[in-house]
Amino acid sequence: MTSLPDIKPFRKRFEEIDAQMATPNFYQDARRAVDVTREHQHLNKLLTLRSELEKKNQQIKENQAIVDDPESDLEIKQMAEDEITELRQQAEALHNDILVSMLPPEKSDSRNTIVEIRAGAGGNEASLFAADLYRMYIRYAEKHGWKVEQLGTSTSEAGGFKEVVFNLRGDEVYKYLKFESGVHRVQRIPVTETNGRIHTSTSTVAVLPEAEDVDVHLDPAELEFSVCRASGPGGQGVNTTDSAVQILHKPTGLIVSCADERSQLKNKQKGLKVLRARLLHKKEEEEKARYAQDRRSQIGSGDRSERIRTYNFPQSRLTDHRIGLTLYNLSDIMEGNLDEVIHALQETDQKLKIDELLSPDNN
């Protein structure tokens, strides 16, 4: 086993937080108290694991002394050797758990998440694939017990989505979906294809951690609002009021549109939620880009232009190009059974981060 990084900084931080939590006004700032308490629990787990590892190593040492003692009974020696084998396995598992616990947690992992899916190259077939991806993520959310809030849709003539934006609320949503950003490519025979030819189309997915007011300050002077009449399906469904809202963030040029609600106020609120998420994501990506110059532990860039995955329907094959993962259960995956893919991405990311943690540059 490789040697572990110094535990002293983690122990020092744990003691600092202990002192903070003992102050009378600690819980006045509820949000900060939650964050600090979560960090305290995380560090407590790390220190407990380290203590258990030290005990295992001490037991191994004591057993080895019995094995090396020429006066030890042969049967006792054999029992000690057998126990050493088991203790070493337990110590190795603890060693790996400690390394994982030493990785700095990403603040956004616990956040709710806004997902944007847009049809890319391929016309109507791309919009149908965007609808399939939307259904896949909704099914995945249902399996995890997350709540879904629609934020915006734009349908195509073929019945798919030119664009669909939705919010997922639940436990550690961003932690599970953050690697889904990028270009998703589909290879299949479109329903409109009469000659049985396989077509290639794309849809783009963006996964944004939901921002709060304290994360992103929106200056009203930097926002430009415009309203128009929302389009409807016809008949009684046509919206007869100017309820659709478009928001321009002047400093960045970002534009958000929302027309799902009949209420202009609700559309404005939803639009601002999406805008905050995009601005927070932009800020975090800029920080990551600066850090990435010296960083080796990245599973792709998370950029919308990066092709991350291919869905080949004739062969029932899914390939994630970033980690070289190929699975042959595509129909199952499209029903929202994404765990095998998500866990493989998380494990690879974890391994890369551990390698970086143990690199000489960080010691």
N, C-alpha and C positions, 0 to 999 in steps of 0.2 A: 504493500500500500504506500502511496505517496504521503509525504508529511502534510499535515493540515496547516492552513494559515494561522497566524497568531490569534488566539482567542481573546487576548486582553482588551483590544478596542471594543469588542462586543460586550464584554463584561462591564467595562467602564460606562458604555452607553446605557446598559440595563440599570446600573446604579443611578445614573443621572435621571432616567425616566422614573425610577422608584421615588426619587426625591420630589420630582415634579408632581406626581400623583398624590403625594402626601400633603401638598399645599391646600389651604382652605378653598381657594377660588379656582381650583383646577377644572371643575365641571361647568364653570360659567360659559365657556366657549364649547358648546356641545360638539360641534364638528371636529374641532382640534382634539377634544378629549377622546373621541372615537378613534381618530387616527393614532394618537399616542398610545392608547390602550391596546390597539391592534399590534403596534410595534412592540409593546411590552410583552404581549403574549408570544409573539414570534421569537423574541430574544430569550424569553424564559424557556421555550421549547429547545432552542439551540443549546443553551447552557445545560439543560437537563440531559440532552443527548451526549454532550461532551463528558458530563459526569459519569454517565452509564458506560461510555467508551473507556474511560480511565479505570473503572471497576473491572471491565472485561480484560483489559490489558494486565491489570494486577493479578487477576485469576490465572491468566495464561502464564505469567511469570512464576507464580506459586506452583502451578502444575508442572512447569518445565523443571523446576528445582527438584520435584519428586522424581521425574523421569531421569534426571542427571545424577541423582544420588545412588551410588553403587550399593548402598545398604537397603534400598527400598525393595519391598516385596514385588515379585514379577507381576502378580495379579494387580496390585495397586498401581504399578507403572503402566500397565496396559489400560487400566481405567483412566488414568491421568492423561495418557496420550489420546484416547478416544475423546475425552472431554476437551482437550486442547483443539482438536479438529473442529468441534462444534463451536467452541468459544471464538475461534478465528473467523468462522463464517458469520457469527453474530457481530463481531467487531468490524468486519468489512462492511456489513449492512449499515451499522451505526456510522461508520466513516463516511459512506456515501450520503446518508441522511444529513450528516453535519455539513458536508459540502453544499448540498442543496439549500440548507437553511442559512448558509453564509452568503448566498446570492442576494444582492439587494433587491427587495420587492419593487415591482413597478407600480407606481401610485395609481395608474389608470386601470389596473387589472380588476379592481373591485367595482368599477363603474358600470352603469347602464350604458347601452351602446346604440348608436344610430347607424343603420346600414342603408347604403344607397346602391341600387343596382340599375345599370343603364345598358340598353342594347348598343352593341358596337357594330362591327362590320358584319354584313349578311342580311340586311333588310328585315323583312318580316320574320324570317327564321331566327334572327338574332333577338327579336322582341319575344318570340315564343320561348327561346332558351332563357331569357331574362325572367320570364314568368315561371319557368321550371326551377330556376335557382331560388327565386322568391319562395316558392312552395317548399323546396328542400330546407331552407333556413327556418321557415315557419314550423315545419314538422320537427326540426331539431330543437327549436325553442320550446315547443309543446312537451317534448320528451324531458326537458330540463325544468319544466314548470315555470318558464319565463312568461311574462305578460307582453303582449304585442300592441303597439299603438301606431296606427297608420298616420304618416305625416305628409304624404304626397304621392300621387300616381298620375301617370300619363300613358294611356293605352294606345295600342296600334290597331290598324284596321284588321289585322289577323287575329286579334283577341289577346295578344301578348302585352308586354309592357315596353314602352320606349324608356320609361323611367319609373321606379318605385322606391319610395323612401319610407322607412319605418323604424320605430324605436323599440328596443328590447329591454325590458326591466326585469332584473332578477339577481341571483347570486353569481358574482364574478363573470358576468357576461363577456366583458372585453377580454378577459384572460383566455376564454375559449375561442373567440372569434377573431382575434387581432391578426392572425396570419392569413385571413381570407381575402385581404385587400389585393387587388391586381386584376389581370385579364384572365378570364375563364374561357377556354376554347371548346367548342362542341363539334364533333364530327358525326353526322348521321344523315339519313335520307329524309328530307323535309316532306311533310304531308302533301305539299303542292308539287312534288317532283314525280313526273310520270314515267321517267326512264330509269328510275331506281338508282340514280347517281348519288354518291355521298357528297354532301356539301360541308364546308367548314365555316362556322360563324363564331362570333365572340360576344361576350357581355362583360362589362366592367363592374367590379364590386369595390366599394369603399367602406371601410369599417372605422367609425369614429367614436371615441369615448365621449359620452355625454358630458357637457360642460355645465358648470353652475355659475351664478353671477359673480362669485368671488374669483373664479378661474379666469374669466374673460370679461373685462369692462367694456361695455358698448357705450360709446359717447353718442348721444342722440344727434349731435351736429355732424357726425360722420356717417349717418344713415340716411338713405333716400328711399322713401316709400312710394309705391305707385299701386293703384288698384284698378281692376277691370272686372268685367262680367265673366263669371266662371262658366265654362261650357258644360253642357249637360247632355244626357242621352236623348232628350227630346220629350215632347208632351209635358206632363206635369213635373218631370224631373229637371227641366231647364231652370237654372238659377236666374232669377229676374232681378237680382240686386248686385251691386258692385262689391262682391265679397272676396274675389281672388286678390291675393297680395303678393307683390314682388318687392324684395328688399335688396338694395345695393349698399355694400360696405365700401365706401369711397376709398379708404387708404389701400385696400387690397384688391378692389375690383370684383370681389366675390358677390355673386348674385344668387339669391334664394327665392324660389316661388312656391306658394302654397295655395291650393284652391279646393282642398278636400272638404272643408266645412262650409256651411251656408253662412256662418257668422264671420264677418271681416275680422273681428277681434280675435276669434279662435285661430283663424288662419295666420294672423300676425304673430300670435304667441307661438304657434308651431314653427313658423318661419324663423323667428328669433332663436328658438331652440336649436334648429339645424345650423343656423349661422354661427352660434356660439361653439357648437361641436366642430364645425369646419375650422374655425379660427384656433381653437385649442389644439386640434390635430396638426394644423399648420405650424403652430408654435413648437409642439413636441417634435415634429419631423425635422424642423430646423435645428433643434438642439441635438437630435440623434445624428443628423448629417455632420455636424461639427465634431461630434464624438467619434463617428464612424471612420474618420480619417485614420485613427489609430486603433480601430476596433476590428477584431477578426470574427466575433461571434454574432453573425447576422444571417438569418434565413431570408434572403432577398431583401429588397429595399422597402417593400410595402407600397411601392409606387403604383399608381393606377395603370401605368403603361407597361408594367412588367407582366409577361405571360407566366402565370404560375401553375396552371393546371389544364389538362385536356380530358374531356369526357367523350370517349369513343363508344357510341351506342352499338354499332354492329358487332363489336367484340366484347361488349359489356365491360369495358376497361376504363379505369380512372388512373391517370398518371399525374403525380405532383412533381413538377420538374425541378423544384428547389432541393428536394431531398432524395430524388430518385425513387420515390415510392410508386409501385404499380399494384393495383388491386383489380380483381375480376368479379366484382359484385356491384356493378354500377347501378342496377335497378334498386338494390337495397339501399345504397347511398342516397339516391335521389328521393327515397322515402324519408330522408332525415336521419338515417343511421350513419352519422359522420364521425362518431367517436374514434374509430380506428385511425382515420386520417388526422383528426385533431390531436390525438395523443401522440402520434408519430412526430408531428411537427413540434409539439411541446417538449418531447423527450430530446429531439435533436437540438432545439434551442437551449435546453438545460445543459446538455453535454458541452456545447460550444461555450457557454458561459462558465462552466466549471473549468474547462481547459484554459480559458482566459484568466480565471481566478488563480489558477495554479501556475501560470506562466511566470518566468523569472522577472519579467517587466513589472509585475504587480507585487513582487516580494522585496 
